Amino acid sequence: MKDDVCIRNLEKDFGGFKAINNLSLRVKHGEIYGLLGPNGAGKTTAIKILCGLLRPSSGEAYVLGTKVPDPGMASSVGYMPQELALYRNLTVHENLAFYGEVFGLSKKEIETREQALLKLVDLEASKDVLIDELSGGMQHRISLACTLLHEPQLLFLDEPTVGVDPDLRATFWRYFEGLRDAGITMLITTHYMDEARHCDRIGFMRDGRIIAEGSPQELLELTHTDSLEDAFLAYSRTEGLQ
Amino acid sequence: MKASRAFAVTKRVLRDLKNDRRQLALIFIAPLLVISIFGVAFTGNVKDVHVVVVNGDTAVGNSSLSDKIISNFDTSVLNVAYANSESEAVGQVQNGSASAVIVFPANFTQSVAARASGQTSVAKENVTITLLADKSNPNVSDPIIATVNTAVAQTIQGLGRQAPVSVDSSNAIYGANAQFIDFFAPGILCIAVWQLTTLLTLISFVGERTSGTLFRLLASPLKESELVAGYAVAFGIIGTAQSAVLLTASVILFHVTIVGDVLLAFGVIALLAVVSEGLGILLSSFARREAQAIQFLPIVVLPAFLLSGVFWPIQAIPTWLRPVSYLIPVTYAVEAVRSVILRGWGIDKIYPDVIALLIFASVFLSLATLLLRRRE
């Protein structure tokens, strides 16, 4: 099957600092690909290039078969930025309605999808509450709802679980698995190694490139470790020795 | 209380300042700028005002009293031109190329001489010089009246005897009963819209950048130009609403006279709001946080406050500083709105100002769009 994301020899230079350094990866259709690595590894930069917010310095990236940046593919892709990206002085409904309109949804579509999404994230009662008055965890769930509103077939989720309590993190991964079962492809970045076991495949990222890739099981077996954190450290050490 | 901890805070604040050149520049350069502008603008007198003389006096050369009075005009204040008829001269005020008409009656010299020599066959009343000014701007019309009166007094004094000459400036071409507030109100409308719109756009756009909403929008089908246009419409509406409230208040509270078409004035103000919105978005790309955005405020507000003709006319601003006035969009808006409200001018007369504002709007909006579209 055709890959939904294909990155080849990607480089991104910020005035002498190489945030992305010869990065290549593929995300297959219908899988959850976890991009794991410490802060500053280049995960967010990679996502921003895929979303067309940054231009590659060299190399190329294809999203759903289209070379980015390309404004045409925005409606088939969902992007959840690291920041919550909500209007704090607007209510939940007003935020969803705004993003829905930006994506060209009709009033009716917005209404039905909003209902379904608020049910999914269990916030039906907060429809008319200001974002500012919601707890941090609720805001995260609304942010996810905004990302899903236009029913994208491919999701870029940048650190969706940062600052989220363990309960909600588990809930989020349940959402993600449910979305995958519905046929949606996901590229998720995180620096919480343990939760990456939910991914179909993982890429360990360090200094702007992939240092190891495989299913969680494969990576654990290859490094003879019990946790993905130890596996990452093992690869990180080998990398340092080279 | 521990002095060492307090000192640590002091050091941190100073370090913060040292690392933020923009703030440093604002702390020192902005006050200097303000002081200089205030000093220059306040001390300036009205200069180079265009007036049109209609001289019915038939006496010529040294014997002409009217020529003597005209030669006594302070030429730094008045720039004198001549017209053959009163209607031609008034026309020049109405098309904006002059600010007043000075009419010397027929046989002015002879009439004055006749009265001065005490001939009983002539009327006792003084010979009157008629001054028809555009009083919609008292800051300009008052100096004209004063200059003419001074020149008359000087000339009569030079003759060494009582001369029955008076100046009648009771009639006006525009703004017959204008008070300073009439002159002032349109300027305040414009400055308020300018200030509020620029600041609000600036702050909300910095918010878009910091909260991540801008990322979401740029990764959506929404085009950069649509984002800019959406903001423009919003602030056009807000600006119009703001000025409607202000104008209503000034009519009720200060009895400001409205001669012209209010809707045209609102149109100009909406256009100014769009210009301000473009500027706000442009400035937002130079601020990372809200606090930095607020620091732009003095730069946006003060030059407009002082140099755009809100409080005193452009004519009172030194010639070398005037080009700066014409770089400020508010100048055109103030001029246009004032002409509409006080003089009743229509689009046929204010179109140069409207065109200037349209140019500002298109430049600012295109730059704002390009800046958003730019990808690192």
Boltz contact constraints between the chains, C-beta under 6 A:
constraints:
  - contact:
      token1: [A, 51]
      token2: [B, 219]
      max_distance: 6.0
  - contact:
      token1: [A, 53]
      token2: [B, 215]
      max_distance: 6.0
  - contact:
      token1: [A, 53]
      token2: [B, 218]
      max_distance: 6.0
  - contact:
      token1: [A, 54]
      token2: [B, 376]
      max_distance: 6.0
  - contact:
      token1: [A, 55]
      token2: [B, 375]
      max_distance: 6.0
  - contact:
      token1: [A, 74]
      token2: [B, 220]
      max_distance: 6.0
  - contact:
      token1: [A, 74]
      token2: [B, 221]
      max_distance: 6.0
  - contact:
      token1: [A, 75]
      token2: [B, 221]
      max_distance: 6.0
  - contact:
      token1: [A, 79]
      token2: [B, 219]
      max_distance: 6.0
  - contact:
      token1: [A, 81]
      token2: [B, 212]
      max_distance: 6.0
  - contact:
      token1: [A, 81]
      token2: [B, 215]
      max_distance: 6.0
  - contact:
      token1: [A, 81]
      token2: [B, 216]
      max_distance: 6.0
  - contact:
      token1: [A, 83]
      token2: [B, 211]
      max_distance: 6.0
  - contact:
      token1: [A, 83]
      token2: [B, 212]
      max_distance: 6.0
  - contact:
      token1: [A, 85]
      token2: [B, 212]
      max_distance: 6.0
  - contact:
      token1: [A, 85]
      token2: [B, 213]
      max_distance: 6.0
  - contact:
      token1: [A, 85]
      token2: [B, 216]
      max_distance: 6.0
  - contact:
      token1: [A, 102]
      token2: [B, 220]
      max_distance: 6.0
  - contact:
      token1: [A, 102]
      token2: [B, 222]
      max_distance: 6.0
